[in-house]
Amino acid sequence: MLLFMVRSLVDDREAVEVDEIEEDDDLVYEVTVAEDDLGRVIGRGGRVAKALRTVARAAAQDDRRVLVDILD
């Protein structure tokens, strides 16, 4: 789901990667995009990034903590 949302935001869809990492009780998603698309994924004042994090937490299947890191 996160991959689909990020790909719909960017111009270079092939450069989008989402890696899932499990750490203890946390689930971490590392999102990598092309350098030119980084601003689109973060958004003005971080609004888009915050929205992506909110949707990812809402979609969590259990009471695990979900983190979304946008890597540059």
CHARMM internal coordinates of N, CA and C (Angstrom, degrees):
IC EDIT
DIST 1 N 1 CA 1.4333
DIST 1 CA 1 C 1.5221
ANGL 1 N 1 CA 1 C 110.60
DIST 1 C 2 N 1.3244
ANGL 1 CA 1 C 2 N 116.52
DIHE 1 N 1 CA 1 C 2 N -44.89
DIST 2 N 2 CA 1.4584
ANGL 1 C 2 N 2 CA 120.79
DIHE 1 CA 1 C 2 N 2 CA -179.95
DIST 2 CA 2 C 1.5267
ANGL 2 N 2 CA 2 C 110.78
DIHE 1 C 2 N 2 CA 2 C -63.37
DIST 2 C 3 N 1.3029
ANGL 2 CA 2 C 3 N 116.84
DIHE 2 N 2 CA 2 C 3 N -40.31
DIST 3 N 3 CA 1.4606
ANGL 2 C 3 N 3 CA 121.68
DIHE 2 CA 2 C 3 N 3 CA 177.82
DIST 3 CA 3 C 1.5248
ANGL 3 N 3 CA 3 C 110.88
DIHE 2 C 3 N 3 CA 3 C -60.84
DIST 3 C 4 N 1.3024
ANGL 3 CA 3 C 4 N 117.47
DIHE 3 N 3 CA 3 C 4 N -43.52
DIST 4 N 4 CA 1.4645
ANGL 3 C 4 N 4 CA 122.24
DIHE 3 CA 3 C 4 N 4 CA 179.06
DIST 4 CA 4 C 1.5260
ANGL 4 N 4 CA 4 C 110.81
DIHE 3 C 4 N 4 CA 4 C -62.22
DIST 4 C 5 N 1.3288
ANGL 4 CA 4 C 5 N 117.36
DIHE 4 N 4 CA 4 C 5 N -44.52
DIST 5 N 5 CA 1.4680
ANGL 4 C 5 N 5 CA 120.55
DIHE 4 CA 4 C 5 N 5 CA -178.66
DIST 5 CA 5 C 1.5249
ANGL 5 N 5 CA 5 C 111.56
DIHE 4 C 5 N 5 CA 5 C -65.47
DIST 5 C 6 N 1.3155
ANGL 5 CA 5 C 6 N 117.07
DIHE 5 N 5 CA 5 C 6 N -43.49
DIST 6 N 6 CA 1.4628
ANGL 5 C 6 N 6 CA 119.91
DIHE 5 CA 5 C 6 N 6 CA -178.47
DIST 6 CA 6 C 1.5263
ANGL 6 N 6 CA 6 C 110.43
DIHE 5 C 6 N 6 CA 6 C -67.97
DIST 6 C 7 N 1.3277
ANGL 6 CA 6 C 7 N 117.46
DIHE 6 N 6 CA 6 C 7 N -41.13
DIST 7 N 7 CA 1.4637
ANGL 6 C 7 N 7 CA 119.95
DIHE 6 CA 6 C 7 N 7 CA 178.31
DIST 7 CA 7 C 1.5211
ANGL 7 N 7 CA 7 C 112.61
DIHE 6 C 7 N 7 CA 7 C -62.18
DIST 7 C 8 N 1.3194
ANGL 7 CA 7 C 8 N 117.58
DIHE 7 N 7 CA 7 C 8 N -30.02
DIST 8 N 8 CA 1.4638
ANGL 7 C 8 N 8 CA 119.81
DIHE 7 CA 7 C 8 N 8 CA 179.16
DIST 8 CA 8 C 1.5279
ANGL 8 N 8 CA 8 C 111.89
DIHE 7 C 8 N 8 CA 8 C -74.79
DIST 8 C 9 N 1.3259
ANGL 8 CA 8 C 9 N 117.89
DIHE 8 N 8 CA 8 C 9 N -14.88
DIST 9 N 9 CA 1.4639
ANGL 8 C 9 N 9 CA 122.10
DIHE 8 CA 8 C 9 N 9 CA -178.96
DIST 9 CA 9 C 1.5246
ANGL 9 N 9 CA 9 C 113.71
DIHE 8 C 9 N 9 CA 9 C -91.12
DIST 9 C 10 N 1.3166
ANGL 9 CA 9 C 10 N 117.81
DIHE 9 N 9 CA 9 C 10 N -26.48
DIST 10 N 10 CA 1.4622
ANGL 9 C 10 N 10 CA 121.45
DIHE 9 CA 9 C 10 N 10 CA -168.70
DIST 10 CA 10 C 1.5208
ANGL 10 N 10 CA 10 C 112.79
DIHE 9 C 10 N 10 CA 10 C -102.81
DIST 10 C 11 N 1.3374
ANGL 10 CA 10 C 11 N 115.60
DIHE 10 N 10 CA 10 C 11 N 165.26
DIST 11 N 11 CA 1.4650
ANGL 10 C 11 N 11 CA 121.26
DIHE 10 CA 10 C 11 N 11 CA 175.40
DIST 11 CA 11 C 1.5246
ANGL 11 N 11 CA 11 C 111.39
DIHE 10 C 11 N 11 CA 11 C -86.03
DIST 11 C 12 N 1.3288
ANGL 11 CA 11 C 12 N 117.18
DIHE 11 N 11 CA 11 C 12 N -42.50
DIST 12 N 12 CA 1.4652
ANGL 11 C 12 N 12 CA 121.96
DIHE 11 CA 11 C 12 N 12 CA -178.30
DIST 12 CA 12 C 1.5284
ANGL 12 N 12 CA 12 C 109.41
DIHE 11 C 12 N 12 CA 12 C -95.09
DIST 12 C 13 N 1.3180
ANGL 12 CA 12 C 13 N 116.39
DIHE 12 N 12 CA 12 C 13 N 86.08
DIST 13 N 13 CA 1.4704
ANGL 12 C 13 N 13 CA 121.72
DIHE 12 CA 12 C 13 N 13 CA -175.76
DIST 13 CA 13 C 1.5257
ANGL 13 N 13 CA 13 C 112.74
DIHE 12 C 13 N 13 CA 13 C -67.74
DIST 13 C 14 N 1.3126
ANGL 13 CA 13 C 14 N 117.08
DIHE 13 N 13 CA 13 C 14 N -27.53
DIST 14 N 14 CA 1.4637
ANGL 13 C 14 N 14 CA 120.73
DIHE 13 CA 13 C 14 N 14 CA -177.87
DIST 14 CA 14 C 1.5292
ANGL 14 N 14 CA 14 C 112.16
DIHE 13 C 14 N 14 CA 14 C -70.91
DIST 14 C 15 N 1.3195
ANGL 14 CA 14 C 15 N 117.39
DIHE 14 N 14 CA 14 C 15 N -22.89
DIST 15 N 15 CA 1.4650
ANGL 14 C 15 N 15 CA 121.34
DIHE 14 CA 14 C 15 N 15 CA -177.26
DIST 15 CA 15 C 1.5280
ANGL 15 N 15 CA 15 C 112.75
DIHE 14 C 15 N 15 CA 15 C -84.26
DIST 15 C 16 N 1.3143
ANGL 15 CA 15 C 16 N 117.59
DIHE 15 N 15 CA 15 C 16 N -6.65
DIST 16 N 16 CA 1.4682
ANGL 15 C 16 N 16 CA 121.11
DIHE 15 CA 15 C 16 N 16 CA -177.08
DIST 16 CA 16 C 1.5242
ANGL 16 N 16 CA 16 C 109.72
DIHE 15 C 16 N 16 CA 16 C -78.36
DIST 16 C 17 N 1.3330
ANGL 16 CA 16 C 17 N 115.32
DIHE 16 N 16 CA 16 C 17 N 128.51
DIST 17 N 17 CA 1.4610
ANGL 16 C 17 N 17 CA 121.76
DIHE 16 CA 16 C 17 N 17 CA 175.39
DIST 17 CA 17 C 1.5221
ANGL 17 N 17 CA 17 C 108.47
DIHE 16 C 17 N 17 CA 17 C -133.70
DIST 17 C 18 N 1.3147
ANGL 17 CA 17 C 18 N 116.43
DIHE 17 N 17 CA 17 C 18 N 136.97
DIST 18 N 18 CA 1.4638
ANGL 17 C 18 N 18 CA 121.70
DIHE 17 CA 17 C 18 N 18 CA 175.13
DIST 18 CA 18 C 1.5238
ANGL 18 N 18 CA 18 C 107.17
DIHE 17 C 18 N 18 CA 18 C -125.62
DIST 18 C 19 N 1.3259
ANGL 18 CA 18 C 19 N 115.52
DIHE 18 N 18 CA 18 C 19 N 116.17
DIST 19 N 19 CA 1.4576
ANGL 18 C 19 N 19 CA 121.69
DIHE 18 CA 18 C 19 N 19 CA 178.73
DIST 19 CA 19 C 1.5219
ANGL 19 N 19 CA 19 C 109.19
DIHE 18 C 19 N 19 CA 19 C -105.75
DIST 19 C 20 N 1.3150
ANGL 19 CA 19 C 20 N 115.92
DIHE 19 N 19 CA 19 C 20 N 135.06
DIST 20 N 20 CA 1.4687
ANGL 19 C 20 N 20 CA 122.14
DIHE 19 CA 19 C 20 N 20 CA 179.85
DIST 20 CA 20 C 1.5266
ANGL 20 N 20 CA 20 C 109.17
DIHE 19 C 20 N 20 CA 20 C -104.15
DIST 20 C 21 N 1.3220
ANGL 20 CA 20 C 21 N 115.68
DIHE 20 N 20 CA 20 C 21 N 124.93
DIST 21 N 21 CA 1.4595
ANGL 20 C 21 N 21 CA 121.49
DIHE 20 CA 20 C 21 N 21 CA -178.60
DIST 21 CA 21 C 1.5225
ANGL 21 N 21 CA 21 C 108.32
DIHE 20 C 21 N 21 CA 21 C -126.07
DIST 21 C 22 N 1.3221
ANGL 21 CA 21 C 22 N 116.54
DIHE 21 N 21 CA 21 C 22 N 129.59
DIST 22 N 22 CA 1.4602
ANGL 21 C 22 N 22 CA 120.97
DIHE 21 CA 21 C 22 N 22 CA 177.32
DIST 22 CA 22 C 1.5161
ANGL 22 N 22 CA 22 C 109.46
DIHE 21 C 22 N 22 CA 22 C -100.55
DIST 22 C 23 N 1.3168
ANGL 22 CA 22 C 23 N 116.13
DIHE 22 N 22 CA 22 C 23 N 122.89
DIST 23 N 23 CA 1.4674
ANGL 22 C 23 N 23 CA 122.25
DIHE 22 CA 22 C 23 N 23 CA 178.61
DIST 23 CA 23 C 1.5245
ANGL 23 N 23 CA 23 C 107.80
DIHE 22 C 23 N 23 CA 23 C -126.39
DIST 23 C 24 N 1.3156
ANGL 23 CA 23 C 24 N 117.27
DIHE 23 N 23 CA 23 C 24 N 111.26
DIST 24 N 24 CA 1.4636
ANGL 23 C 24 N 24 CA 122.81
DIHE 23 CA 23 C 24 N 24 CA -178.17
DIST 24 CA 24 C 1.5254
ANGL 24 N 24 CA 24 C 109.77
DIHE 23 C 24 N 24 CA 24 C 50.92
DIST 24 C 25 N 1.3109
ANGL 24 CA 24 C 25 N 117.71
DIHE 24 N 24 CA 24 C 25 N -115.05
DIST 25 N 25 CA 1.4657
ANGL 24 C 25 N 25 CA 121.66
DIHE 24 CA 24 C 25 N 25 CA 178.42
DIST 25 CA 25 C 1.5209
ANGL 25 N 25 CA 25 C 112.50
DIHE 24 C 25 N 25 CA 25 C -98.21
DIST 25 C 26 N 1.3176
ANGL 25 CA 25 C 26 N 117.17
DIHE 25 N 25 CA 25 C 26 N 4.10
DIST 26 N 26 CA 1.4648
ANGL 25 C 26 N 26 CA 121.59
DIHE 25 CA 25 C 26 N 26 CA -177.93
DIST 26 CA 26 C 1.5233
ANGL 26 N 26 CA 26 C 110.72
DIHE 25 C 26 N 26 CA 26 C -98.45
DIST 26 C 27 N 1.3141
ANGL 26 CA 26 C 27 N 115.49
DIHE 26 N 26 CA 26 C 27 N 151.25
DIST 27 N 27 CA 1.4545
ANGL 26 C 27 N 27 CA 122.38
DIHE 26 CA 26 C 27 N 27 CA 173.97
DIST 27 CA 27 C 1.5255
ANGL 27 N 27 CA 27 C 106.54
DIHE 26 C 27 N 27 CA 27 C -121.09
DIST 27 C 28 N 1.3222
ANGL 27 CA 27 C 28 N 116.84
DIHE 27 N 27 CA 27 C 28 N 118.13
DIST 28 N 28 CA 1.4595
ANGL 27 C 28 N 28 CA 122.18
DIHE 27 CA 27 C 28 N 28 CA -175.41
DIST 28 CA 28 C 1.5234
ANGL 28 N 28 CA 28 C 108.97
DIHE 27 C 28 N 28 CA 28 C -111.85
DIST 28 C 29 N 1.3236
ANGL 28 CA 28 C 29 N 116.07
DIHE 28 N 28 CA 28 C 29 N 128.34
DIST 29 N 29 CA 1.4603
ANGL 28 C 29 N 29 CA 122.17
DIHE 28 CA 28 C 29 N 29 CA 173.97
DIST 29 CA 29 C 1.5163
ANGL 29 N 29 CA 29 C 107.60
DIHE 28 C 29 N 29 CA 29 C -108.57
DIST 29 C 30 N 1.3229
ANGL 29 CA 29 C 30 N 116.61
DIHE 29 N 29 CA 29 C 30 N 122.05
DIST 30 N 30 CA 1.4591
ANGL 29 C 30 N 30 CA 121.75
DIHE 29 CA 29 C 30 N 30 CA 176.75
DIST 30 CA 30 C 1.5197
ANGL 30 N 30 CA 30 C 108.06
DIHE 29 C 30 N 30 CA 30 C -102.99
DIST 30 C 31 N 1.3238
ANGL 30 CA 30 C 31 N 116.34
DIHE 30 N 30 CA 30 C 31 N 118.16
DIST 31 N 31 CA 1.4553
ANGL 30 C 31 N 31 CA 122.87
DIHE 30 CA 30 C 31 N 31 CA -177.06
DIST 31 CA 31 C 1.5247
ANGL 31 N 31 CA 31 C 108.74
DIHE 30 C 31 N 31 CA 31 C -103.98
DIST 31 C 32 N 1.3247
ANGL 31 CA 31 C 32 N 116.28
DIHE 31 N 31 CA 31 C 32 N 126.58
DIST 32 N 32 CA 1.4536
ANGL 31 C 32 N 32 CA 122.16
DIHE 31 CA 31 C 32 N 32 CA 177.30
DIST 32 CA 32 C 1.5237
ANGL 32 N 32 CA 32 C 108.49
DIHE 31 C 32 N 32 CA 32 C -120.80
DIST 32 C 33 N 1.3397
ANGL 32 CA 32 C 33 N 116.46
DIHE 32 N 32 CA 32 C 33 N 130.31
DIST 33 N 33 CA 1.4650
ANGL 32 C 33 N 33 CA 121.92
DIHE 32 CA 32 C 33 N 33 CA 178.58
DIST 33 CA 33 C 1.5261
ANGL 33 N 33 CA 33 C 108.39
DIHE 32 C 33 N 33 CA 33 C -131.64
DIST 33 C 34 N 1.3186
ANGL 33 CA 33 C 34 N 115.92
DIHE 33 N 33 CA 33 C 34 N 170.81
DIST 34 N 34 CA 1.4632
ANGL 33 C 34 N 34 CA 120.72
DIHE 33 CA 33 C 34 N 34 CA 175.91
DIST 34 CA 34 C 1.5219
ANGL 34 N 34 CA 34 C 109.14
DIHE 33 C 34 N 34 CA 34 C -64.35
DIST 34 C 35 N 1.3123
ANGL 34 CA 34 C 35 N 116.09
DIHE 34 N 34 CA 34 C 35 N 152.01
DIST 35 N 35 CA 1.4635
ANGL 34 C 35 N 35 CA 121.06
DIHE 34 CA 34 C 35 N 35 CA -176.46
DIST 35 CA 35 C 1.5387
ANGL 35 N 35 CA 35 C 111.91
DIHE 34 C 35 N 35 CA 35 C -59.37
DIST 35 C 36 N 1.3244
ANGL 35 CA 35 C 36 N 117.46
DIHE 35 N 35 CA 35 C 36 N -36.68
DIST 36 N 36 CA 1.4667
ANGL 35 C 36 N 36 CA 120.89
DIHE 35 CA 35 C 36 N 36 CA -179.88
DIST 36 CA 36 C 1.5230
ANGL 36 N 36 CA 36 C 112.47
DIHE 35 C 36 N 36 CA 36 C -69.37
DIST 36 C 37 N 1.3168
ANGL 36 CA 36 C 37 N 118.10
DIHE 36 N 36 CA 36 C 37 N -22.75
DIST 37 N 37 CA 1.4628
ANGL 36 C 37 N 37 CA 122.17
DIHE 36 CA 36 C 37 N 37 CA -177.48
DIST 37 CA 37 C 1.5193
ANGL 37 N 37 CA 37 C 113.05
DIHE 36 C 37 N 37 CA 37 C -96.40
DIST 37 C 38 N 1.3066
ANGL 37 CA 37 C 38 N 118.04
DIHE 37 N 37 CA 37 C 38 N -2.35
DIST 38 N 38 CA 1.4548
ANGL 37 C 38 N 38 CA 121.34
DIHE 37 CA 37 C 38 N 38 CA -176.15
DIST 38 CA 38 C 1.5277
ANGL 38 N 38 CA 38 C 111.92
DIHE 37 C 38 N 38 CA 38 C -59.79
DIST 38 C 39 N 1.3131
ANGL 38 CA 38 C 39 N 117.29
DIHE 38 N 38 CA 38 C 39 N -41.17
DIST 39 N 39 CA 1.4605
ANGL 38 C 39 N 39 CA 121.18
DIHE 38 CA 38 C 39 N 39 CA 178.90
DIST 39 CA 39 C 1.5158
ANGL 39 N 39 CA 39 C 113.08
DIHE 38 C 39 N 39 CA 39 C -64.23
DIST 39 C 40 N 1.3097
ANGL 39 CA 39 C 40 N 117.22
DIHE 39 N 39 CA 39 C 40 N -32.93
DIST 40 N 40 CA 1.4696
ANGL 39 C 40 N 40 CA 120.76
DIHE 39 CA 39 C 40 N 40 CA 178.96
DIST 40 CA 40 C 1.5251
ANGL 40 N 40 CA 40 C 111.53
DIHE 39 C 40 N 40 CA 40 C -69.23
DIST 40 C 41 N 1.3154
ANGL 40 CA 40 C 41 N 116.40
DIHE 40 N 40 CA 40 C 41 N -35.77
DIST 41 N 41 CA 1.4632
ANGL 40 C 41 N 41 CA 120.69
DIHE 40 CA 40 C 41 N 41 CA -177.77
DIST 41 CA 41 C 1.5368
ANGL 41 N 41 CA 41 C 110.58
DIHE 40 C 41 N 41 CA 41 C -77.77
DIST 41 C 42 N 1.3132
ANGL 41 CA 41 C 42 N 116.65
DIHE 41 N 41 CA 41 C 42 N -34.62
DIST 42 N 42 CA 1.4600
ANGL 41 C 42 N 42 CA 119.75
DIHE 41 CA 41 C 42 N 42 CA 178.52
DIST 42 CA 42 C 1.5198
ANGL 42 N 42 CA 42 C 110.31
DIHE 41 C 42 N 42 CA 42 C -78.37
DIST 42 C 43 N 1.3179
ANGL 42 CA 42 C 43 N 117.29
DIHE 42 N 42 CA 42 C 43 N -43.80
DIST 43 N 43 CA 1.4555
ANGL 42 C 43 N 43 CA 121.10
DIHE 42 CA 42 C 43 N 43 CA 178.56
DIST 43 CA 43 C 1.5163
ANGL 43 N 43 CA 43 C 112.26
DIHE 42 C 43 N 43 CA 43 C 81.52
DIST 43 C 44 N 1.3036
ANGL 43 CA 43 C 44 N 114.97
DIHE 43 N 43 CA 43 C 44 N 168.88
DIST 44 N 44 CA 1.4563
ANGL 43 C 44 N 44 CA 121.30
DIHE 43 CA 43 C 44 N 44 CA -179.22
DIST 44 CA 44 C 1.5216
ANGL 44 N 44 CA 44 C 109.54
DIHE 43 C 44 N 44 CA 44 C -69.15
DIST 44 C 45 N 1.3035
ANGL 44 CA 44 C 45 N 115.77
DIHE 44 N 44 CA 44 C 45 N 118.41
DIST 45 N 45 CA 1.4618
ANGL 44 C 45 N 45 CA 120.07
DIHE 44 CA 44 C 45 N 45 CA -178.92
DIST 45 CA 45 C 1.5188
ANGL 45 N 45 CA 45 C 113.57
DIHE 44 C 45 N 45 CA 45 C 70.13
DIST 45 C 46 N 1.3329
ANGL 45 CA 45 C 46 N 117.57
DIHE 45 N 45 CA 45 C 46 N 13.73
DIST 46 N 46 CA 1.4560
ANGL 45 C 46 N 46 CA 121.05
DIHE 45 CA 45 C 46 N 46 CA 179.08
DIST 46 CA 46 C 1.5162
ANGL 46 N 46 CA 46 C 114.20
DIHE 45 C 46 N 46 CA 46 C 80.28
DIST 46 C 47 N 1.3104
ANGL 46 CA 46 C 47 N 117.31
DIHE 46 N 46 CA 46 C 47 N 15.97
DIST 47 N 47 CA 1.4749
ANGL 46 C 47 N 47 CA 120.55
DIHE 46 CA 46 C 47 N 47 CA -177.01
DIST 47 CA 47 C 1.5190
ANGL 47 N 47 CA 47 C 113.09
DIHE 46 C 47 N 47 CA 47 C -64.48
DIST 47 C 48 N 1.3193
ANGL 47 CA 47 C 48 N 117.37
DIHE 47 N 47 CA 47 C 48 N -42.58
DIST 48 N 48 CA 1.4676
ANGL 47 C 48 N 48 CA 120.47
DIHE 47 CA 47 C 48 N 48 CA -178.21
DIST 48 CA 48 C 1.5236
ANGL 48 N 48 CA 48 C 109.88
DIHE 47 C 48 N 48 CA 48 C -67.94
DIST 48 C 49 N 1.3237
ANGL 48 CA 48 C 49 N 116.54
DIHE 48 N 48 CA 48 C 49 N -43.29
DIST 49 N 49 CA 1.4649
ANGL 48 C 49 N 49 CA 120.46
DIHE 48 CA 48 C 49 N 49 CA 178.82
DIST 49 CA 49 C 1.5290
ANGL 49 N 49 CA 49 C 110.31
DIHE 48 C 49 N 49 CA 49 C -61.29
DIST 49 C 50 N 1.3083
ANGL 49 CA 49 C 50 N 116.90
DIHE 49 N 49 CA 49 C 50 N -41.11
DIST 50 N 50 CA 1.4620
ANGL 49 C 50 N 50 CA 120.51
DIHE 49 CA 49 C 50 N 50 CA 178.89
DIST 50 CA 50 C 1.5288
ANGL 50 N 50 CA 50 C 110.84
DIHE 49 C 50 N 50 CA 50 C -64.19
DIST 50 C 51 N 1.3191
ANGL 50 CA 50 C 51 N 116.77
DIHE 50 N 50 CA 50 C 51 N -39.90
DIST 51 N 51 CA 1.4661
ANGL 50 C 51 N 51 CA 120.67
DIHE 50 CA 50 C 51 N 51 CA 178.74
DIST 51 CA 51 C 1.5292
ANGL 51 N 51 CA 51 C 110.86
DIHE 50 C 51 N 51 CA 51 C -65.54
DIST 51 C 52 N 1.3364
ANGL 51 CA 51 C 52 N 116.88
DIHE 51 N 51 CA 51 C 52 N -41.49
DIST 52 N 52 CA 1.4716
ANGL 51 C 52 N 52 CA 120.35
DIHE 51 CA 51 C 52 N 52 CA 177.52
DIST 52 CA 52 C 1.5207
ANGL 52 N 52 CA 52 C 110.71
DIHE 51 C 52 N 52 CA 52 C -61.17
DIST 52 C 53 N 1.3213
ANGL 52 CA 52 C 53 N 116.57
DIHE 52 N 52 CA 52 C 53 N -41.75
DIST 53 N 53 CA 1.4686
ANGL 52 C 53 N 53 CA 120.53
DIHE 52 CA 52 C 53 N 53 CA 179.37
DIST 53 CA 53 C 1.5251
ANGL 53 N 53 CA 53 C 111.10
DIHE 52 C 53 N 53 CA 53 C -65.25
DIST 53 C 54 N 1.3250
ANGL 53 CA 53 C 54 N 117.14
DIHE 53 N 53 CA 53 C 54 N -39.59
DIST 54 N 54 CA 1.4596
ANGL 53 C 54 N 54 CA 121.31
DIHE 53 CA 53 C 54 N 54 CA 179.93
DIST 54 CA 54 C 1.5199
ANGL 54 N 54 CA 54 C 111.28
DIHE 53 C 54 N 54 CA 54 C -63.91
DIST 54 C 55 N 1.3213
ANGL 54 CA 54 C 55 N 116.94
DIHE 54 N 54 CA 54 C 55 N -44.15
DIST 55 N 55 CA 1.4640
ANGL 54 C 55 N 55 CA 121.00
DIHE 54 CA 54 C 55 N 55 CA -179.86
DIST 55 CA 55 C 1.5313
ANGL 55 N 55 CA 55 C 110.28
DIHE 54 C 55 N 55 CA 55 C -66.79
DIST 55 C 56 N 1.3247
ANGL 55 CA 55 C 56 N 117.38
DIHE 55 N 55 CA 55 C 56 N -40.18
DIST 56 N 56 CA 1.4652
ANGL 55 C 56 N 56 CA 120.56
DIHE 55 CA 55 C 56 N 56 CA 179.12
DIST 56 CA 56 C 1.5237
ANGL 56 N 56 CA 56 C 111.13
DIHE 55 C 56 N 56 CA 56 C -63.46
DIST 56 C 57 N 1.3302
ANGL 56 CA 56 C 57 N 117.29
DIHE 56 N 56 CA 56 C 57 N -40.19
DIST 57 N 57 CA 1.4706
ANGL 56 C 57 N 57 CA 120.16
DIHE 56 CA 56 C 57 N 57 CA 177.81
DIST 57 CA 57 C 1.5263
ANGL 57 N 57 CA 57 C 111.16
DIHE 56 C 57 N 57 CA 57 C -66.76
DIST 57 C 58 N 1.3245
ANGL 57 CA 57 C 58 N 117.04
DIHE 57 N 57 CA 57 C 58 N -39.35
DIST 58 N 58 CA 1.4581
ANGL 57 C 58 N 58 CA 120.85
DIHE 57 CA 57 C 58 N 58 CA -179.46
DIST 58 CA 58 C 1.5220
ANGL 58 N 58 CA 58 C 111.88
DIHE 57 C 58 N 58 CA 58 C -66.88
DIST 58 C 59 N 1.3302
ANGL 58 CA 58 C 59 N 116.82
DIHE 58 N 58 CA 58 C 59 N -29.90
DIST 59 N 59 CA 1.4589
ANGL 58 C 59 N 59 CA 121.04
DIHE 58 CA 58 C 59 N 59 CA -178.24
DIST 59 CA 59 C 1.5237
ANGL 59 N 59 CA 59 C 112.74
DIHE 58 C 59 N 59 CA 59 C -86.05
DIST 59 C 60 N 1.3130
ANGL 59 CA 59 C 60 N 117.78
DIHE 59 N 59 CA 59 C 60 N -3.39
DIST 60 N 60 CA 1.4716
ANGL 59 C 60 N 60 CA 120.55
DIHE 59 CA 59 C 60 N 60 CA -179.78
DIST 60 CA 60 C 1.5188
ANGL 60 N 60 CA 60 C 109.76
DIHE 59 C 60 N 60 CA 60 C -60.64
DIST 60 C 61 N 1.3256
ANGL 60 CA 60 C 61 N 115.94
DIHE 60 N 60 CA 60 C 61 N 137.30
DIST 61 N 61 CA 1.4540
ANGL 60 C 61 N 61 CA 120.40
DIHE 60 CA 60 C 61 N 61 CA -174.01
DIST 61 CA 61 C 1.5155
ANGL 61 N 61 CA 61 C 113.35
DIHE 60 C 61 N 61 CA 61 C -79.55
DIST 61 C 62 N 1.2857
ANGL 61 CA 61 C 62 N 118.26
DIHE 61 N 61 CA 61 C 62 N -24.51
DIST 62 N 62 CA 1.4506
ANGL 61 C 62 N 62 CA 120.45
DIHE 61 CA 61 C 62 N 62 CA 178.41
DIST 62 CA 62 C 1.5284
ANGL 62 N 62 CA 62 C 108.54
DIHE 61 C 62 N 62 CA 62 C -135.16
DIST 62 C 63 N 1.2872
ANGL 62 CA 62 C 63 N 118.03
DIHE 62 N 62 CA 62 C 63 N -165.16
DIST 63 N 63 CA 1.4574
ANGL 62 C 63 N 63 CA 121.31
DIHE 62 CA 62 C 63 N 63 CA -175.16
DIST 63 CA 63 C 1.5249
ANGL 63 N 63 CA 63 C 113.02
DIHE 62 C 63 N 63 CA 63 C -86.33
DIST 63 C 64 N 1.3051
ANGL 63 CA 63 C 64 N 116.46
DIHE 63 N 63 CA 63 C 64 N 29.99
DIST 64 N 64 CA 1.4616
ANGL 63 C 64 N 64 CA 120.69
DIHE 63 CA 63 C 64 N 64 CA 178.31
DIST 64 CA 64 C 1.5154
ANGL 64 N 64 CA 64 C 110.44
DIHE 63 C 64 N 64 CA 64 C -76.88
DIST 64 C 65 N 1.3062
ANGL 64 CA 64 C 65 N 115.72
DIHE 64 N 64 CA 64 C 65 N 150.93
DIST 65 N 65 CA 1.4591
ANGL 64 C 65 N 65 CA 120.93
DIHE 64 CA 64 C 65 N 65 CA 175.00
DIST 65 CA 65 C 1.5212
ANGL 65 N 65 CA 65 C 108.16
DIHE 64 C 65 N 65 CA 65 C -80.94
DIST 65 C 66 N 1.3180
ANGL 65 CA 65 C 66 N 117.01
DIHE 65 N 65 CA 65 C 66 N 130.07
DIST 66 N 66 CA 1.4553
ANGL 65 C 66 N 66 CA 122.58
DIHE 65 CA 65 C 66 N 66 CA -177.84
DIST 66 CA 66 C 1.5249
ANGL 66 N 66 CA 66 C 108.53
DIHE 65 C 66 N 66 CA 66 C -114.14
DIST 66 C 67 N 1.3367
ANGL 66 CA 66 C 67 N 115.05
DIHE 66 N 66 CA 66 C 67 N 127.90
DIST 67 N 67 CA 1.4606
ANGL 66 C 67 N 67 CA 121.13
DIHE 66 CA 66 C 67 N 67 CA 178.99
DIST 67 CA 67 C 1.5241
ANGL 67 N 67 CA 67 C 108.64
DIHE 66 C 67 N 67 CA 67 C -120.38
DIST 67 C 68 N 1.3306
ANGL 67 CA 67 C 68 N 116.42
DIHE 67 N 67 CA 67 C 68 N 141.35
DIST 68 N 68 CA 1.4647
ANGL 67 C 68 N 68 CA 122.05
DIHE 67 CA 67 C 68 N 68 CA 176.17
DIST 68 CA 68 C 1.5158
ANGL 68 N 68 CA 68 C 107.50
DIHE 67 C 68 N 68 CA 68 C -120.78
DIST 68 C 69 N 1.3283
ANGL 68 CA 68 C 69 N 116.84
DIHE 68 N 68 CA 68 C 69 N 115.29
DIST 69 N 69 CA 1.4614
ANGL 68 C 69 N 69 CA 122.50
DIHE 68 CA 68 C 69 N 69 CA 178.01
DIST 69 CA 69 C 1.5137
ANGL 69 N 69 CA 69 C 108.50
DIHE 68 C 69 N 69 CA 69 C -106.91
DIST 69 C 70 N 1.3278
ANGL 69 CA 69 C 70 N 116.36
DIHE 69 N 69 CA 69 C 70 N 129.10
DIST 70 N 70 CA 1.4567
ANGL 69 C 70 N 70 CA 122.02
DIHE 69 CA 69 C 70 N 70 CA 177.07
DIST 70 CA 70 C 1.5194
ANGL 70 N 70 CA 70 C 106.49
DIHE 69 C 70 N 70 CA 70 C -101.61
DIST 70 C 71 N 1.3281
ANGL 70 CA 70 C 71 N 115.72
DIHE 70 N 70 CA 70 C 71 N 113.41
DIST 71 N 71 CA 1.4581
ANGL 70 C 71 N 71 CA 121.24
DIHE 70 CA 70 C 71 N 71 CA -175.61
DIST 71 CA 71 C 1.5190
ANGL 71 N 71 CA 71 C 110.38
DIHE 70 C 71 N 71 CA 71 C -93.09
DIST 71 C 72 N 1.3221
ANGL 71 CA 71 C 72 N 115.71
DIHE 71 N 71 CA 71 C 72 N 144.64
DIST 72 N 72 CA 1.4574
ANGL 71 C 72 N 72 CA 119.54
DIHE 71 CA 71 C 72 N 72 CA 176.86
DIST 72 CA 72 C 1.5012
ANGL 72 N 72 CA 72 C 111.54
DIHE 71 C 72 N 72 CA 72 C -110.48
END
COOR INIT
IC SEED 1 N 1 CA 1 C
IC BUILD
